[in-house]
């Protein structure tokens, strides 16, 4: 491959990794911490 194609591939890989990292940050931010107490309204129990 020539230099231009290598740079394009590296650029695409970098963008994909940045997007995955951003998505992981959002998931971690939205995920409730283990210390938080959830009420039954937030997390209702299913009765059979």
N, C-alpha and C positions, 0 to 999 in steps of 0.2 A: 504494500500500500504506500501511497505517497504521503507526504507530511500533512497535507490538507485533510485527507481522510482520517488520519490518526487523530488530529486535533478535533475533528467533528465527533468522533467516537468518544474521546475523552470528555468532551463538553457534554454530550448526551448522558454519559455515565455519571458525571458530576451533578447534573440537574436531577437525575433520578434519585441519587443518594440524598440530595438536599430536600427533595420532596418527601421522601420516606422519613427523614429525620424530622421534618416539620409535622408530618402526620403523627409521629410517635409522641412529639411534645404535646400536641393537642389531646391525644388520647390520655396521656399521663395527667394532664391538667384537668380533664373532665372526669377522670376516674375518682370515685370517692375514696378518701383515705381510710385505712383500717381503724383509725381512732374515732372516726365520726360515728355517732349513734344514729341509726336510721329509724324513723318512726314507722309504724305499721301502715300509715298513709303513704309513705314514700315507697315502702316495700311490703305490700300486703301478702299475707300468707294464703296459700291455696288450700282449701279444705275439700276433702274428698267425700 
